[in-house]
Amino acid sequence: MKALVQATLIVFGFTSLAYALPEANVSSSQMTIDEVIEYSQPLDQRFKLFLGLGLGYTDNSDDLYTEGYPKQFKVDGSYYTETYPFVFDLSLGMSNQSFTKSNKSNAAGFVFEAASRFRFDHGYQAGAVLHSLMNQGDNFQANGNNAVFLGVQALKEFLAFDNRYTIRLGAKLMTDTNIPGEIVNVGMLEAAIGFPLFATTTVLETTEHLSDRDRELVSPRAIDTAKKDLHRSTMIFDLNSVKEKHSTFTQHLHRTLQNNPHLYGRVEKVGNELVFHDVTNKVALQELLKSVQ
């Protein structure tokens, strides 16, 4: 129980720390619209690869002496769904745990992981995780060759390094599924850096071929629907509708787009229009653009 409380505090504390971290920003105090577009292209594409590290704590079992500090390095392949705000991970890596209350040799070997998380606003994610220490069952007296753990995971994603990479900071809390007669819990902090596996091809689009409904230009105070094509949605924002382009307008626009990459696939400037592609939540994007002016 003590370990569960400790790990729970780790989850909330680490997630709060991630929330408090400043987002990546452009050093220039004055930005043009073209610079906003360049630096605000989101990396939230369908497929990403992450390289991550983890450091945790395994609580003690009186009979198994499992207390120790697991460490891991793994590669995550992530798939972001387009229709609904979910992300799925498949991971493979290396793990190593020393045992503090026994003379057992380190539990070292491959680790396999599968996770499914819901994507909230502001880069937060939470969901379930399956963690399997491959061929390490003997160290935990598990039924089978692998020691398998199941639990919950929470993390925050944000962009860094000129918005070209995605950073993940988070934690997970797990308990065993195949150690008979015992309950072994594991809490772990994680950090990872990721990048898209496939670059988005930018095709210059004009609005001449769009219908009147799709070309509806609206102000930041009244942004409405645009275009739907299967699961793809486009929204057009007229820069001319911003009556007063105050000195901080582009900075506010940049910060808004940078902090909310989950709301759209990409944005480009066509004439005096901003065209948002693959919009996932038009209502939320409307409200954010209202706050820009």
Backbone bond lengths (Angstrom), bond angles and torsions (degrees), N, CA, C in turn:
res aa  C-N    CA-C-N  psi(-1)  N-CA   C-N-CA  omega(-1)  CA-C   N-CA-C  phi
1 M - - - 1.454 - - 1.531 110.90 -
2 K 1.319 115.86 -40.27 1.464 119.86 178.70 1.520 111.00 -59.55
3 A 1.333 115.39 -42.23 1.471 118.73 -179.80 1.526 111.17 -65.54
4 L 1.343 116.84 -36.69 1.452 119.86 178.88 1.529 110.96 -63.36
5 V 1.319 115.87 -42.82 1.466 120.21 178.48 1.522 110.47 -63.20
6 Q 1.348 116.27 -44.31 1.456 119.96 -179.97 1.528 111.60 -62.04
7 A 1.313 115.48 -45.22 1.462 118.91 -178.33 1.521 111.29 -66.57
8 T 1.350 116.67 -37.03 1.461 120.09 178.14 1.526 110.77 -62.98
9 L 1.339 116.18 -41.62 1.459 120.03 177.39 1.528 110.81 -63.45
10 I 1.326 116.44 -37.02 1.461 120.71 177.65 1.516 110.48 -61.34
11 V 1.354 116.55 -44.25 1.463 120.86 -178.41 1.524 110.41 -59.47
12 F 1.354 116.40 -52.64 1.460 119.42 -176.98 1.523 111.66 -67.98
13 G 1.317 117.08 -38.94 1.453 119.65 -179.65 1.500 112.56 -66.27
14 F 1.319 117.61 -42.82 1.463 121.40 -177.35 1.523 110.94 -70.73
15 T 1.347 115.92 -38.20 1.449 119.34 178.50 1.524 110.79 -66.80
16 S 1.327 116.70 -38.69 1.460 120.26 177.13 1.524 110.88 -63.85
17 L 1.339 116.74 -38.92 1.457 120.70 177.47 1.516 110.55 -62.56
18 A 1.326 116.77 -42.71 1.464 120.52 179.25 1.518 110.98 -61.90
19 Y 1.347 116.21 -38.73 1.463 120.10 -179.61 1.522 110.80 -64.80
20 A 1.337 115.48 -32.99 1.455 119.57 -176.32 1.511 113.20 -79.90
21 L 1.323 117.77 -15.12 1.462 119.91 -177.85 1.519 110.49 -66.50
22 P 1.319 118.22 139.55 1.459 120.45 178.88 1.515 110.91 -71.47
23 E 1.327 114.99 146.51 1.452 119.80 178.57 1.530 109.31 -77.53
24 A 1.339 115.32 156.90 1.463 119.41 175.97 1.520 109.60 -61.99
25 N 1.298 116.30 143.92 1.454 119.38 -176.62 1.516 108.87 -141.26
26 V 1.304 115.64 165.07 1.440 121.80 177.43 1.517 107.51 -94.76
27 S 1.330 116.62 134.71 1.451 120.48 -171.66 1.523 112.67 -68.60
28 S 1.301 117.84 -28.86 1.454 120.15 -177.09 1.514 111.27 -64.65
29 S 1.337 116.71 133.62 1.456 120.74 179.64 1.524 111.68 -77.79
30 Q 1.316 117.12 -21.40 1.450 121.10 179.49 1.524 108.60 -120.17
31 M 1.325 116.61 121.30 1.450 121.52 -178.23 1.517 109.81 -120.11
32 T 1.318 116.13 142.86 1.451 120.53 171.52 1.515 108.92 -87.91
33 I 1.329 116.27 166.54 1.459 119.99 178.09 1.521 110.80 -61.29
34 D 1.339 116.73 -39.38 1.464 120.06 178.96 1.532 111.13 -61.15
35 E 1.340 117.39 -38.10 1.462 120.44 177.55 1.520 111.28 -68.55
36 V 1.326 116.05 -35.80 1.470 119.36 175.99 1.521 110.14 -59.52
37 I 1.323 115.92 -44.87 1.465 119.81 -179.76 1.526 110.69 -64.27
38 E 1.337 115.87 -43.70 1.466 119.74 -178.09 1.516 111.89 -61.54
39 Y 1.337 116.79 -44.49 1.456 120.29 -174.18 1.524 113.30 -88.70
40 S 1.330 117.82 -7.30 1.457 119.61 -175.93 1.515 113.34 -108.31
41 Q 1.326 117.61 6.99 1.456 118.45 176.98 1.528 109.00 -63.44
42 P 1.320 117.85 121.06 1.459 120.18 -176.65 1.516 112.11 -73.84
43 L 1.326 115.11 152.19 1.455 121.23 176.58 1.523 111.37 -100.46
44 D 1.316 115.76 10.36 1.457 120.11 -177.39 1.524 110.22 -80.93
45 Q 1.290 116.80 70.35 1.444 122.97 178.55 1.526 109.29 -97.32
46 R 1.317 116.62 179.15 1.461 118.67 -172.30 1.514 114.06 -69.62
47 F 1.331 117.93 -37.53 1.457 120.71 -175.39 1.527 110.46 -121.14
48 K 1.329 116.03 129.37 1.459 120.98 177.51 1.516 110.03 -137.53
49 L 1.321 114.98 154.42 1.453 122.68 176.05 1.522 107.87 -117.56
50 F 1.339 116.85 130.86 1.456 122.00 -179.69 1.524 110.56 -121.06
51 L 1.322 115.65 142.57 1.455 123.23 171.28 1.516 106.92 -111.73
52 G 1.347 116.34 122.24 1.451 118.28 -171.57 1.513 114.53 -135.42
53 L 1.328 114.78 157.32 1.460 123.93 175.76 1.514 108.99 -123.36
54 G 1.343 116.02 149.70 1.453 120.84 178.60 1.519 111.09 -140.61
55 L 1.325 116.03 144.69 1.461 122.59 176.70 1.516 107.52 -137.99
56 G 1.353 116.56 128.35 1.453 118.48 -173.67 1.512 114.82 -142.93
57 Y 1.322 113.76 -168.84 1.459 122.34 179.92 1.524 109.02 -138.93
58 T 1.320 116.44 129.11 1.468 123.00 174.21 1.520 108.29 -106.45
59 D 1.347 117.22 126.37 1.459 118.84 -175.90 1.521 111.03 -76.67
60 N 1.317 114.79 171.16 1.463 120.90 -172.11 1.525 112.03 -91.82
61 S 1.315 115.25 142.55 1.457 122.70 168.18 1.528 107.18 -111.95
62 D 1.333 116.10 130.34 1.463 119.76 -175.81 1.522 113.02 -58.30
63 D 1.323 115.74 -31.59 1.465 119.30 -177.38 1.528 113.04 -93.69
64 L 1.337 116.69 -27.02 1.459 119.08 -173.52 1.521 113.62 -105.42
65 Y 1.331 117.91 -15.44 1.468 122.37 -179.42 1.536 110.49 52.01
66 T 1.327 114.33 60.12 1.462 119.58 -174.68 1.526 113.30 -94.50
67 E 1.315 118.31 -1.30 1.461 119.19 -176.21 1.534 110.90 -60.67
68 G 1.318 115.04 135.73 1.453 119.39 179.93 1.512 111.43 179.71
69 Y 1.335 115.04 -175.05 1.461 121.38 -175.77 1.527 109.51 -126.37
70 P 1.325 116.25 94.68 1.468 119.17 -179.59 1.527 112.24 -73.76
71 K 1.304 114.71 144.47 1.464 122.87 175.29 1.523 108.01 -128.58
72 Q 1.308 116.51 147.31 1.454 118.34 -179.42 1.522 111.81 -150.37
73 F 1.318 114.42 151.81 1.448 123.34 169.23 1.515 106.67 -127.47
74 K 1.329 117.25 129.77 1.458 118.55 -178.48 1.517 111.88 -146.09
75 V 1.309 113.94 160.34 1.463 122.91 176.51 1.515 107.48 -110.82
76 D 1.330 115.82 124.06 1.462 121.45 -178.88 1.522 109.97 -106.38
77 G 1.310 115.89 131.39 1.454 121.34 168.32 1.515 108.09 -103.89
78 S 1.330 117.57 119.51 1.462 121.77 -173.60 1.521 111.06 -115.09
79 Y 1.335 114.84 140.30 1.462 121.63 175.78 1.527 108.43 -122.08
80 Y 1.337 116.41 121.74 1.460 122.77 178.66 1.530 108.28 -99.69
81 T 1.322 116.85 119.70 1.456 119.48 -179.07 1.525 110.17 -71.56
82 E 1.311 116.03 150.17 1.453 121.16 -178.17 1.523 112.42 -90.35
83 T 1.325 116.77 -36.02 1.455 120.16 -174.28 1.519 112.47 -80.23
84 Y 1.327 116.68 -41.17 1.453 121.83 -178.41 1.535 109.30 -124.53
85 P 1.335 117.47 154.75 1.474 120.32 -174.79 1.528 113.49 -81.33
86 F 1.320 116.35 68.32 1.458 121.29 177.25 1.524 109.66 -123.07
87 V 1.333 115.16 156.77 1.452 121.40 172.79 1.526 107.68 -136.28
88 F 1.330 116.31 138.71 1.461 122.41 -178.73 1.524 109.01 -121.03
89 D 1.331 115.99 134.80 1.465 121.97 -179.35 1.522 111.37 -118.47
90 L 1.321 115.80 141.91 1.460 123.31 164.74 1.525 106.14 -125.77
91 S 1.334 116.78 128.22 1.459 120.58 -171.98 1.519 111.19 -132.07
92 L 1.319 114.84 148.45 1.453 122.00 174.84 1.521 107.70 -142.07
93 G 1.336 115.41 136.40 1.457 117.83 -178.62 1.511 112.10 -165.59
94 M 1.333 115.14 -161.47 1.456 122.38 179.70 1.523 109.15 -119.42
95 S 1.340 116.15 142.39 1.463 120.83 178.18 1.524 109.47 -131.07
96 N 1.331 114.95 155.50 1.457 121.10 178.07 1.518 108.18 -151.18
97 Q 1.332 116.26 129.06 1.459 120.63 177.56 1.520 110.59 -133.64
98 S 1.325 115.25 127.79 1.468 120.70 171.74 1.520 108.52 -93.40
99 F 1.324 116.46 150.25 1.464 121.87 -178.84 1.527 108.81 -107.74
100 T 1.338 115.38 125.86 1.467 120.39 -172.54 1.523 113.76 -86.16
101 K 1.342 117.95 -18.02 1.456 119.98 -174.72 1.520 112.98 -119.32
102 S 1.302 117.40 22.41 1.454 120.55 178.40 1.519 109.04 -154.57
103 N 1.308 115.11 169.74 1.461 121.23 178.40 1.529 112.00 -96.31
104 K 1.324 115.69 13.21 1.459 119.01 179.91 1.526 110.41 -63.29
105 S 1.310 115.14 147.03 1.461 119.16 176.20 1.530 109.53 -69.62
106 N 1.306 115.57 160.03 1.462 119.90 -179.58 1.521 111.63 -58.06
107 A 1.322 114.70 143.34 1.462 120.05 172.79 1.520 107.17 -87.41
108 A 1.320 115.92 105.20 1.462 120.54 -175.70 1.522 109.70 -129.95
109 G 1.317 115.55 144.92 1.455 119.74 178.73 1.515 111.05 159.46
110 F 1.324 115.06 -164.23 1.456 120.96 -179.81 1.526 110.08 -78.79
111 V 1.324 114.60 150.99 1.455 121.36 174.01 1.523 108.20 -127.27
112 F 1.326 115.68 134.09 1.472 121.88 176.63 1.522 107.80 -115.60
113 E 1.328 115.33 140.60 1.459 118.94 -177.50 1.527 110.14 -142.39
114 A 1.332 115.44 143.75 1.461 122.31 173.83 1.520 107.49 -133.17
115 A 1.332 116.50 136.49 1.462 119.95 -176.35 1.523 109.60 -142.67
116 S 1.316 114.66 151.04 1.459 122.74 175.15 1.518 107.31 -136.80
117 R 1.344 116.81 125.75 1.463 120.40 -176.26 1.522 111.56 -134.05
118 F 1.325 114.50 150.69 1.462 121.68 172.88 1.519 108.03 -91.47
119 R 1.313 116.84 138.96 1.464 121.90 -177.99 1.526 109.93 -99.11
120 F 1.324 115.76 113.90 1.452 121.97 177.07 1.530 109.63 -91.41
121 D 1.339 115.67 178.19 1.457 119.99 176.46 1.525 110.72 -67.39
122 H 1.331 115.06 160.59 1.463 123.74 175.45 1.532 112.94 63.59
123 G 1.332 116.99 24.90 1.456 120.47 173.91 1.512 116.13 83.96
124 Y 1.327 118.64 4.73 1.463 120.25 -179.98 1.523 110.83 -81.95
125 Q 1.333 115.11 144.69 1.460 121.98 177.62 1.529 109.15 -139.55
126 A 1.324 116.27 148.53 1.464 120.90 176.87 1.521 108.78 -152.91
127 G 1.341 115.78 143.71 1.455 119.23 179.99 1.512 111.75 179.35
128 A 1.333 115.10 -157.73 1.463 122.38 -175.41 1.520 110.85 -104.36
129 V 1.341 115.45 152.41 1.458 120.26 -179.25 1.526 109.54 -140.14
130 L 1.335 116.32 138.34 1.462 124.06 174.55 1.522 107.43 -112.06
131 H 1.330 116.84 125.70 1.464 122.93 -171.66 1.528 108.08 -126.14
132 S 1.323 117.37 119.36 1.460 121.55 -176.32 1.526 110.77 -123.42
133 L 1.342 116.24 118.49 1.461 122.22 174.59 1.518 107.49 -87.15
134 M 1.304 116.80 105.68 1.456 121.94 -169.85 1.529 111.66 -76.86
135 N 1.335 115.11 131.37 1.468 122.80 179.80 1.528 112.34 58.10
136 Q 1.324 116.95 30.48 1.462 121.96 177.97 1.521 111.57 -122.07
137 G 1.334 116.25 16.86 1.459 120.21 -178.31 1.516 113.94 -62.28
138 D 1.337 117.62 -34.22 1.468 120.69 -177.90 1.527 111.67 -62.71
139 N 1.316 117.60 -33.37 1.459 120.46 -179.23 1.527 112.23 -66.47
140 F 1.321 116.31 -23.51 1.463 120.76 -178.95 1.531 111.75 -115.22
141 Q 1.347 116.99 6.03 1.460 123.32 -177.13 1.526 110.92 52.75
142 A 1.318 114.61 45.42 1.458 120.89 -179.33 1.526 110.39 -84.55
143 N 1.320 115.13 158.70 1.457 120.80 172.62 1.528 108.38 -78.43
144 G 1.293 116.58 106.25 1.458 120.04 -178.49 1.512 111.55 112.10
145 N 1.315 114.82 174.28 1.457 120.20 -177.78 1.524 113.08 -73.85
146 N 1.326 116.42 -25.73 1.456 120.40 -175.66 1.526 111.10 -107.54
147 A 1.307 116.16 145.32 1.469 121.83 170.04 1.524 106.90 -95.17
148 V 1.337 115.97 117.31 1.457 121.03 -170.96 1.534 109.76 -112.22
149 F 1.333 115.95 132.73 1.457 122.40 -179.81 1.532 109.11 -125.10
150 L 1.320 114.96 148.10 1.462 121.46 179.80 1.519 108.25 -132.65
151 G 1.338 117.24 138.57 1.451 118.41 -178.83 1.511 113.71 -170.23
152 V 1.331 115.17 -157.43 1.462 122.11 -177.89 1.519 109.40 -116.91
153 Q 1.323 114.60 154.81 1.459 121.31 -177.14 1.527 108.75 -138.30
154 A 1.323 116.79 138.57 1.466 122.17 175.85 1.521 108.45 -136.12
155 L 1.323 116.02 139.44 1.466 119.31 -179.69 1.513 110.54 -154.84
156 K 1.323 114.78 169.12 1.457 122.19 173.98 1.520 108.73 -126.34
157 E 1.309 115.40 137.29 1.460 122.01 174.60 1.523 109.52 -110.22
158 F 1.327 115.75 142.21 1.453 120.37 172.33 1.520 108.38 -153.35
159 L 1.318 115.01 162.22 1.455 120.92 -176.70 1.520 110.76 -92.48
160 A 1.332 116.11 148.14 1.462 121.70 -179.07 1.528 109.24 -149.38
161 F 1.338 115.19 170.51 1.462 121.55 177.97 1.531 110.75 55.86
162 D 1.341 114.27 63.94 1.464 121.67 -178.74 1.523 111.89 59.62
163 N 1.338 115.34 32.36 1.467 121.71 176.38 1.527 113.70 62.75
164 R 1.316 117.04 21.41 1.461 120.34 -178.03 1.528 112.25 -96.14
165 Y 1.317 117.05 -12.68 1.464 120.60 -179.63 1.525 109.90 -131.38
166 T 1.322 115.07 152.33 1.454 121.58 177.70 1.519 109.04 -104.99
167 I 1.323 116.57 129.88 1.458 122.39 177.33 1.527 109.00 -104.29
168 R 1.307 115.66 135.98 1.468 121.32 173.93 1.530 109.38 -117.22
169 L 1.328 116.29 130.23 1.456 122.60 171.94 1.517 107.84 -128.75
170 G 1.317 116.95 128.99 1.455 117.73 -177.02 1.510 113.43 -170.04
171 A 1.314 114.99 -167.57 1.458 121.58 -177.94 1.522 109.34 -153.46
172 K 1.315 115.50 159.59 1.460 120.51 176.14 1.524 109.14 -140.90
173 L 1.317 115.63 149.28 1.453 124.17 179.33 1.523 107.86 -127.69
174 M 1.348 116.70 122.38 1.463 120.91 -172.32 1.521 111.03 -134.60
175 T 1.328 115.15 157.38 1.456 121.39 173.46 1.525 109.04 -132.76
176 D 1.334 116.84 155.67 1.472 119.64 -173.95 1.519 111.58 -71.25
177 T 1.336 115.49 157.47 1.468 121.81 177.77 1.520 112.97 -118.51
178 N 1.325 118.23 -12.19 1.470 118.79 -173.47 1.528 113.24 -139.97
179 I 1.341 117.41 31.92 1.462 121.45 172.82 1.523 107.16 -107.84
180 P 1.317 118.82 105.30 1.471 121.49 -172.63 1.531 112.89 -66.60
181 G 1.335 114.81 132.40 1.453 120.84 174.61 1.513 115.33 74.77
182 E 1.312 118.63 5.78 1.458 121.20 -177.52 1.535 109.69 -136.64
183 I 1.315 114.96 156.92 1.465 121.42 173.66 1.520 107.41 -123.51
184 V 1.316 115.60 114.16 1.460 121.79 -179.93 1.527 108.03 -116.13
185 N 1.325 116.39 124.11 1.463 121.63 -177.41 1.529 110.38 -111.18
186 V 1.318 114.70 147.57 1.458 121.56 179.33 1.527 108.98 -132.42
187 G 1.323 117.06 129.74 1.458 122.50 171.15 1.518 108.81 -117.77
188 M 1.334 117.39 139.81 1.463 119.69 -175.38 1.524 111.29 -146.21
189 L 1.337 115.33 135.89 1.459 122.37 170.93 1.523 108.81 -93.33
190 E 1.341 116.23 144.00 1.457 120.16 -176.00 1.526 111.48 -137.19
191 A 1.307 114.91 149.22 1.463 122.23 173.39 1.522 107.86 -140.96
192 A 1.328 116.57 140.44 1.467 120.06 -178.08 1.519 109.77 -150.24
193 I 1.316 115.00 154.34 1.465 121.93 174.60 1.521 107.82 -123.75
194 G 1.318 116.27 135.88 1.451 119.56 -174.71 1.517 112.83 -135.81
195 F 1.323 114.32 165.94 1.450 121.78 179.40 1.518 108.30 -152.84
196 P 1.337 117.74 154.41 1.459 120.43 -179.00 1.518 111.45 -64.53
197 L 1.321 115.51 141.86 1.459 119.73 175.14 1.521 110.98 -76.50
198 F 1.328 115.39 -32.91 1.460 120.02 -177.49 1.518 108.55 -127.36
199 A 1.309 116.66 123.05 1.457 120.63 -179.54 1.521 109.81 -71.81
200 T 1.321 115.55 142.61 1.452 120.68 175.63 1.516 109.84 -74.68
201 T 1.317 116.09 128.62 1.452 120.34 177.76 1.520 109.47 -80.88
202 T 1.311 116.72 118.90 1.461 120.98 -179.03 1.523 109.28 -89.03
203 V 1.315 115.90 117.95 1.458 122.48 178.56 1.520 107.59 -111.75
204 L 1.316 116.59 122.03 1.453 120.17 -179.99 1.514 109.47 -65.04
205 E 1.325 115.75 120.88 1.451 121.20 -179.51 1.516 109.68 -112.25
206 T 1.310 116.44 141.63 1.449 120.69 172.06 1.516 108.06 -108.65
207 T 1.328 116.18 167.65 1.462 119.47 -177.86 1.520 112.00 -100.13
208 E 1.323 117.39 7.04 1.452 119.19 -175.33 1.522 112.54 -66.59
209 H 1.338 116.99 -32.54 1.454 120.54 -175.36 1.524 112.52 -87.87
210 L 1.339 117.56 -3.44 1.452 120.44 -177.75 1.530 110.81 -81.20
211 S 1.326 115.74 154.59 1.453 120.21 177.81 1.521 109.93 -73.01
212 D 1.343 115.63 167.73 1.461 119.24 178.36 1.515 111.16 -59.13
213 R 1.312 116.15 -37.13 1.464 120.42 -179.64 1.524 110.64 -64.93
214 D 1.336 115.22 -40.15 1.455 119.61 -178.74 1.520 111.58 -74.51
215 R 1.320 117.36 -23.34 1.452 120.41 -177.66 1.521 112.20 -94.27
216 E 1.320 116.41 9.08 1.458 119.60 -178.86 1.532 109.94 -59.84
217 L 1.314 115.58 120.62 1.452 121.40 -178.45 1.519 108.24 -100.37
218 V 1.312 116.61 127.54 1.450 120.80 -175.94 1.513 109.37 -130.63
219 S 1.313 116.17 157.05 1.454 121.82 -178.24 1.512 109.79 -82.21
220 P 1.340 117.18 168.01 1.465 119.75 177.34 1.523 112.65 -60.85
221 R 1.333 117.37 -17.89 1.457 120.28 -179.27 1.518 112.28 -88.42
222 A 1.301 117.49 -9.63 1.463 119.33 -176.42 1.518 111.34 -150.16
223 I 1.310 116.76 56.30 1.468 120.85 179.55 1.527 109.32 -75.85
224 D 1.310 117.22 132.71 1.455 120.60 -175.91 1.520 110.27 -125.76
225 T 1.328 115.09 -169.60 1.458 120.53 -176.15 1.517 111.84 -69.57
226 A 1.323 115.83 159.19 1.455 120.15 178.25 1.519 110.40 -128.72
227 K 1.294 119.24 -92.76 1.458 122.13 -168.19 1.515 110.56 -134.34
228 K 1.324 115.75 139.58 1.456 119.86 175.24 1.523 108.41 -126.44
229 D 1.294 116.00 132.76 1.456 122.08 176.88 1.514 106.57 -137.97
230 L 1.344 116.52 100.42 1.452 122.22 -171.15 1.528 108.39 57.40
231 H 1.344 117.38 -117.51 1.455 120.63 -179.43 1.524 111.90 -98.12
232 R 1.314 116.51 10.64 1.456 119.94 -177.25 1.523 108.63 -103.67
233 S 1.333 117.18 139.37 1.457 122.10 -178.44 1.521 108.87 -135.23
234 T 1.328 115.86 139.35 1.455 121.47 -178.93 1.525 109.56 -121.95
235 M 1.313 116.27 138.25 1.458 121.09 177.31 1.522 108.75 -128.54
236 I 1.319 116.04 136.89 1.455 121.53 -178.26 1.524 109.59 -111.65
237 F 1.319 115.75 132.97 1.458 122.23 -179.75 1.525 108.56 -121.85
238 D 1.323 116.19 121.97 1.455 121.78 -176.31 1.520 110.07 -88.20
239 L 1.336 116.68 115.16 1.459 120.44 179.19 1.527 111.67 -67.44
240 N 1.342 117.51 -26.13 1.458 120.12 178.08 1.516 112.09 -66.55
241 S 1.333 116.42 -20.27 1.465 119.72 -178.17 1.521 111.96 -76.20
242 V 1.322 116.59 -11.98 1.463 119.77 176.07 1.517 106.99 -80.82
243 K 1.298 115.90 105.08 1.460 120.48 -171.51 1.519 112.17 -65.53
244 E 1.318 116.72 -42.11 1.453 120.09 -177.83 1.520 109.49 -122.47
245 K 1.298 115.77 104.14 1.467 120.00 179.17 1.534 108.20 -83.66
246 H 1.343 115.44 79.84 1.457 119.53 -177.99 1.521 110.60 -67.01
247 S 1.309 116.51 167.49 1.469 121.75 -171.09 1.516 113.39 -61.84
248 T 1.335 117.54 -25.54 1.467 119.67 -177.43 1.525 112.50 -99.92
249 F 1.328 117.10 6.83 1.464 119.84 -176.55 1.521 111.92 -59.15
250 T 1.347 116.71 -49.19 1.468 118.84 -177.43 1.525 111.30 -66.18
251 Q 1.327 117.38 -34.68 1.464 119.50 177.72 1.521 110.58 -65.07
252 H 1.323 116.82 -42.25 1.461 120.05 178.36 1.526 111.06 -65.06
253 L 1.328 115.77 -40.86 1.465 119.51 178.84 1.520 110.67 -63.91
254 H 1.332 116.15 -44.75 1.462 120.83 178.94 1.522 111.22 -59.36
255 R 1.329 117.12 -46.81 1.453 120.81 -178.29 1.532 111.20 -64.09
256 T 1.328 116.32 -39.02 1.461 120.72 179.94 1.522 111.41 -64.00
257 L 1.337 116.68 -46.05 1.460 120.11 179.98 1.523 110.96 -68.34
258 Q 1.320 116.21 -40.51 1.462 121.16 -177.18 1.521 112.18 -64.13
259 N 1.321 116.66 -36.93 1.469 120.62 -176.35 1.511 113.55 -84.40
260 N 1.326 117.41 -6.24 1.471 119.57 -175.75 1.521 112.23 -134.06
261 P 1.333 118.62 53.85 1.470 120.46 -177.70 1.518 112.96 -68.77
262 H 1.349 116.62 -15.40 1.461 119.55 -178.52 1.523 112.44 -75.85
263 L 1.336 118.40 -10.13 1.456 120.97 -176.24 1.526 113.46 -87.67
264 Y 1.333 118.16 -12.82 1.453 120.26 -178.47 1.519 109.37 -155.77
265 G 1.337 115.53 161.03 1.444 119.97 -178.66 1.512 112.70 -84.98
266 R 1.341 116.81 -45.55 1.453 121.53 177.30 1.527 107.95 -162.48
267 V 1.309 116.19 164.68 1.460 121.57 179.24 1.516 108.66 -136.41
268 E 1.319 116.65 142.41 1.454 121.07 177.22 1.522 109.46 -139.49
269 K 1.307 115.75 158.97 1.452 121.77 179.53 1.514 109.15 -104.11
270 V 1.326 115.98 123.01 1.458 122.74 177.39 1.519 106.96 -122.60
271 G 1.306 115.98 105.18 1.455 119.52 -174.60 1.526 110.01 65.57
272 N 1.331 115.84 -124.57 1.460 121.36 176.34 1.514 111.74 -102.96
273 E 1.328 116.57 26.62 1.454 121.24 -179.67 1.523 110.24 -119.91
274 L 1.301 115.75 144.57 1.456 121.93 168.07 1.523 107.22 -101.52
275 V 1.320 116.31 122.90 1.459 121.15 -179.35 1.526 108.16 -107.11
276 F 1.329 116.35 114.75 1.464 122.40 177.82 1.524 108.22 -94.74
277 H 1.320 116.51 125.96 1.460 122.26 179.83 1.527 110.08 -105.68
278 D 1.317 115.96 152.04 1.466 123.16 175.46 1.535 111.20 55.44
279 V 1.306 115.88 47.22 1.468 120.52 179.41 1.526 108.85 -68.91
280 T 1.319 116.86 127.91 1.464 121.67 -177.48 1.522 113.02 -96.49
281 N 1.343 116.84 -24.32 1.466 120.19 -178.81 1.519 107.59 -148.50
282 K 1.337 115.50 93.60 1.456 119.66 -175.06 1.528 112.45 -66.90
283 V 1.323 115.95 -36.72 1.464 119.18 -179.04 1.521 110.74 -62.75
284 A 1.327 116.10 -45.62 1.461 119.97 -179.69 1.526 110.79 -65.28
285 L 1.350 116.62 -40.22 1.462 119.57 179.39 1.523 110.70 -66.02
286 Q 1.332 116.67 -36.25 1.458 120.69 176.97 1.519 110.79 -58.95
287 E 1.328 115.69 -48.68 1.456 119.94 -177.47 1.527 111.80 -63.40
288 L 1.333 115.92 -38.90 1.454 119.21 -179.63 1.528 111.63 -66.75
289 L 1.334 116.43 -41.31 1.457 119.44 179.92 1.531 111.43 -69.48
290 K 1.322 116.93 -27.14 1.458 119.58 174.70 1.529 111.07 -62.73
291 S 1.319 114.71 -35.28 1.463 119.25 -176.12 1.515 113.45 -79.00
292 V 1.329 117.41 -8.53 1.464 120.70 -176.37 1.520 111.52 -69.50
293 Q 1.342 116.28 -42.11 1.476 117.65 -174.68 1.525 111.91 -77.30
